[in-house]
Amino acid sequence: MKYKKYFRKTSLKQKKHSEFFLNEILKKKPKYFLEIGVFHGVTARNVCELLYKIHKEDFKYIGLDLFEKSEENKSEIIPNTDFKNPLKQIYFKYIKRQDPYSLEAVNNLLKKFKDNVHLIKGNSNLILKKIDMGKIDFVFVDGGHDYNTVMNDLNHCKEVINLNGTVLCDDYNLSYAPGVKRAIDEFVKNNNFKCEIICENRFAKIEK
């Protein structure tokens, strides 16, 4: 399956990274997918398209993100949401009249799967404790890149891993966010989980 960008920004820009990501999901065939860090919703749309091909309507996608820049969230590393392409700037500002990083815009992108999708606006440090992780069988961690946030996200994924699910972390070896690697390494060591660093050190796959 080809990874489509839907005229929006995505962290999975390179073909080798996006194809690897989709292939990992295809291998696992999860029914309950959680994405921490939805951004413009491009990954979410690709995941939903793939899960629909595998399971038809019998799947659930949960996406969690801040969906805004604010003073409260200024300590988090949020990808640049501004477009360099002037056509995309015009499209979202004057035609769609949406901020592509907003909850409204992402819901609009995923409306084809509205019965399968649940988007949650908020900080994962507060929200994850309210989610029933026992139902989740695949988590893509790509939210806040601060050490404490990544560690919080991973600690809430323990149940997923212990129930033979998969946690795939993005940006493992990101130079300007060393807290990601530090948190993953400590989490894996402290819990004696298996961890595979793959695709040019881009992803860390954590399993039991």
Secondary structure as UniProt FT lines:
FT   TURN            6..7
FT   HELIX           15..28
FT   STRAND          32..36
FT   TURN            39..40
FT   HELIX           42..55
FT   TURN            56..57
FT   STRAND          60..65
FT   HELIX           71..73
FT   TURN            74..75
FT   HELIX           86..90
FT   HELIX           91..95
FT   TURN            100..101
FT   HELIX           103..109
FT   HELIX           111..113
FT   TURN            114..116
FT   STRAND          117..121
FT   HELIX           124..127
FT   HELIX           128..130
FT   HELIX           133..135
FT   STRAND          138..141
FT   HELIX           147..155
FT   TURN            156..157
FT   HELIX           158..162
FT   TURN            163..164
FT   STRAND          166..169
FT   TURN            172..173
FT   TURN            175..176
FT   HELIX           178..191
FT   STRAND          194..198
FT   TURN            199..202
FT   STRAND          203..207
//
